[in-house]
Structures are given as C-alpha cells and as structure tokens.
Amino acid sequence: MADQYDVIIIGGGPGGYNGAIRAGQLGLKVACVEKRKTLGGTCLNVGCIPSKALLHATELYETAEKDFGGMGMKASVTFDLPKMMEAKSRTVSGLTDGVKFLFRKNKVDHMEGTGRIVDANTVDVDGKQLKTGNIVIATGSEVAPLPGVEIDEERIVSSTGALELHEVPGKMIVIGGGVIGLELGSVWRRLGAEVTVVEFLDHILPGMDGEVQKQAMRIFRKQGMKFKVGHKVTGIEKLNTGLKVFCEPSGGGRADTMDADVVLVCIGRRPYTNGLGLDAIGVKTDKRGFIETDHFKTNIDGIYAIGDCTHGPMLAHKAEDEGVAVMEIIAGKAGHVNYGVIPGVVYTKPEIAFVGKTEEELKQAGIKYKSGKFPFTANSRARVNHEMDGFFKILAHAETDEILGAHMVAVGAGDMIHEVCVAMEFRAASEDIARTCHAHPTMSEAVRQASMGVEGWTMQM
C-alpha cells in the first residue's frame, strides 16, 4: 500500500510549522498534527510573541513616564491593563492566522488533534490512523516544575499565567534568574510591581558571559529589580492575604521567608513527549527525557526529532532551522544547521544578545583568544538617545583572528548581533568587521569599534 503522506509532523510550533511549509515547497505531501486549536506552539501562543508584545508596550510606558523629562518633554501617561492584554491577543491571533494561510498556500494538511506514533510508518490522530514515509517529532517543551510547589496559574504562575494576570501584583517573586524570569519580571516591574528574583546560583543568566551577568544585574538593580542570588525556594504557603515564600541559601543555612502576591516559577523547561508512544516503539531518550538524535534521525529509521524535545538550546529559531534542514534531508538535499552560530537574545531593556563562545568556555577549552570591547557610553548615537547602558565585546582566535563569539548589552542588541552572526557564518576575522565602514552615528558603530579594539586601534570616545 502506498504511503498517504511523505511526512507527518507532530507539533505545530516554530520547528513543526516551518518544517511543514518547507516540505510543501519541496513538493512533499505533508501533514502537521497539532493538539492546540491554533498553530504556532508555545512560542507564538503563550511564549515569545505575547511576552514581546507586553515588553514593548511596557517599555514605551516607562520611557514616557521616566525618560521624556531628560529630553525636554513632558507627558502624563497611564496604562489600561485589559486593553494592553487585548492588543497582545490581537497580535497573537494575526500571526496564528498567518501560519494557517501559509499552510494553505503550500498545501500542508493541518490536523487538529493529538498524535501518537504507532510504528515508523503510522501516526494515530485521535483514533484515525495515517500512513506516512517519514515522521518528524516536533512536540517542543513544557515548564519544568519546582518540587513541592503547585502552579495554579492564578497566584503561583508559570510564564503562561504571568502573561494573563488581571491586575498588577503589589509584590512578585520570580523563581529563576534566567531569560524568561528577567523578561516577565521586567514587564510587571514597569507596571508598578515590586519584583524580587530568587536564583539558585550566585549569578543571574546561567551560561552567559560572566561580564554580561555582572553588568546586567547592576542595570536591573538600578531599574528597581531586587535579587536574592545563591538561594532556593523550598515551599510556598497560600494565605487569604497572599503568599508566604520559604527560601534558604543554596548550600544550606538559615531559612528565610518573603511575602508575595504572585510567584512566577521559571526554573527552566523540559522536553514534552507525553503520549507519543516513544517507549512502545523503542525511540531512545536520555535520562532527562530528551530524544536522542544523529543529524535529526532517531534510532528508528524514518523517525526524526527536532526542536526543544531534542538536545541544544531551547530557542524558536534553532527549531525553525532544524525544521527546514530535516525536510531538505528527507527530500534528498543537504540539510544543515550550524550550531556554532545560533544567537540568543534577552528582550529586556537594554537587550542582551550573544553568539558563539564565552570567555569562560574558551578558557576552559584552552583556546587562546584576544578580545575587543567598546562601551555605549562612548557611542555618539547612544548618548543622543540617552541609552548608554551596556557594552559590546568580541572574541577572536589569538592566531587566526577568526571570530569565536560576541556578547552585547545594549538597546537594540537583538538586531545588532546578526552582523556578527553573518560574519561568523563566513568564518570572518575581527579585522573584517573592523575595516567595514559603518554609518555614523549609529549604535552599530560599537560593533566596529570593539572589533578595531582587538588589535588596539579603537578611534571613538
């Protein structure tokens, strides 16, 4: 019997829907199974996109409220939280509708339901069995739970609940000093909440460049965010008047309590593969539940896995690239993802962006490197815009000058970092950026000036 589909994708998030669209473009007969009523996965529905809508709105609000005076303007601003939430929802709806349109345009069959793998050529969708030549698992991830703490999405919330609060909490405690905690903590701080971040490690932003970690904390503290690093939350008691949060030093010691109206739990995410039937068909996973792959292939012929349910950074754009690459491989082409050039961004103000290796990683690997650094206090456009917080740092091989990494704290860092990504994709040297003319005055000049600094010829003050 001929296969009904060339490929069936389970999961309609960034990896799944981009892979489905690419499959359609390549002439493959493809279906995408998604249990949500809307496409886009966590990122589009309850993650990246709605959080950025609130980050943008609250950034404008705080700028008008606090920064206009320094530029000779006066403004009286208020916010309407229900309307802010409505605007966020409209943005999400427009984008999910856009994915549906792209499915129709590229002849992708969208199947709403829960997919379960029966064997390497069969997917069951709510009792209906479909035949296929290939299966791609793109089921993503879910919020990692904190032992002893039950999330109710009302007073004790995950990132999902934090995007739907009906009022601004007086006090918010954020458990976890990573990307999600800092972004959503920033949203509610700007609207008036007293935000305290509790982080298990002795620094925020685990895994990032050490200098970025230190400067970011200084900036966020200056903005009014509080930090309790080197501590862990051991329990939460629900009271009629609020929440009592119990914490203690990570290495043991005297316990402490804090009061809160809302607690946001964001200690990380874990792969989501519930109900897929992986055990029954023998797909290998590691002890944390991540699906083991080799060039996207699982240990079962014809079954692939991409995105958050596999190893690597849990980033939408990483999943997107993998979705495209796996479809090209299935179609007989040379699909490829360069994992050394996947940027990351924290969408606070200022933004934090990075790509490649940190100084700590290079030292640990014994790789000799040189660096250039430029502060935004010395950047003309940053001074004009009153946005001088942050710096840009570039790392290059000590002998070949090939760019090994870049780290940035700045307004607009998430856009500026891609200049370095393109350079690294071509294995450029820091001198290549240093000798590329940049328009003046722009924030991007800091990228050039830092690159010039690798060889000690920075020219701006």
Steps between C-alpha positions, in 0.01 A plus 500: 500500500635844407565744780230763547762762587869548433537647847285561807616757755375475858499850646408833343753726673784691329685181406189316389330772299819623331588141416152440361516809281844404371376146427216645296742722309710193421199318356455254788152393604494610863270516800557687825324371812440753779286451809449874560220668311755745362837446335824653623571293810612644832703776334220660304210430737635530855870580470727708279237707321256600776788571737660732244168679452488576874870584513461752219188661646644532849832629366317782321302572816810520720689709244220757487460496878868526597723596206317779317602765753867457427433577134293811564154347473213472744241225496237358728438134419286226646448142394187293447595140578194334339558691175871418513407132526251537213769651279730209586228249409427672167865474408505130582178434306630680193818296498331163559262581214808578289640151561166346395514703179853377428385141555225543240737676260755216521243215502570389857224297665434637847357239735372614838538220752744298705754296308635165616761297314381143435805395300755657264235542231181564697373791709174478693313832529216462750417152372561563131809325364705668229775344291823681423852446372658715772407637842644817654454556873480872579304497825710763677530550874302583811563689822729314740324459835649601834468213751253579775349798316168465316438743216136618489552769231326754724727583794779249435557529127719374220592724209157420354316638802735798527381609154136500611495673841187711548667755725846620589625317810632708786785256555621240253766241573666347195660159558781475248734768368506382141364656182128444561510617861684821417278582204168443677632651821585813298145519364336505842766719661438767237130492583567553869563160662780455752697218337751276678691233307613191692780313323662172611843595362706797615431684175216557255486391134664155542735403220552851366819704493609591855540868421150507353361339814658760728409806296145377438439460872633850568267644238193309617567601861527862392161459335349383830507122474621316811710184503555218747773291337647184644160404643232242432126498565399205717125556518209739465208538740173639367329744734181702459711814503767380259786254476781418739812383321759293686859508381849420625860526374570254218780339695297479818463747783250723674152489347311816413147596395366759259150626430356513149176552313617300199784252459634431152671159465746493212786267583521364147318276258499127426427303181134422441441150362202381705271259317721472192558129550878523487555214747270269310690538173847522660603861427798577723492789748754608761439510875351850475256396228674660201474295181839374383577592139779488243452763230134517609456122460387294797609139543189391305527533122259754359439677831664838563489751786566876510466799731462511876435128539859436385836621630623856447378848588124525548454780247229546240746597228712191566186287454411691182840428346474134597151476352627627166812283509320174579254552212786566261665176614176307451472653152853383415675833547784601734317641800732658755496708820810684625459466876804720560315803363165502676443836671314550825318811617353617830231758414534721805604865481780511418497178303766235546623312194771246437635251249781245508732432792534683830836590650440238767444228239812595305713496815362163603576359153853641508442711186717810479298805408508877490214739563377846422244691701316828456263670748182672384588799718750577222252451214364824352155364409460341843571838661254678270232240584579500876556124474858459618471188715702203378794398286600285204776239523642287223727196539742385229755222467842622613678369190249496214279792616191293413199626698413252775222684681336831582308628801294814526289700744326787322172639378447324167759229573267231361520659157866602506630154588413365156784691338733275696291191419543560126872562547539177698306303240768605249773434760602863488774661705439782745702718260234444233246680719758757613566601139134507393364855484208558740264798478549776758338556741352155564493256788659243268823697496572341838532166322762645270682686775527188717631308198759771445588464868607139449820641344501813714390769253160609633443859385183634664448629849 
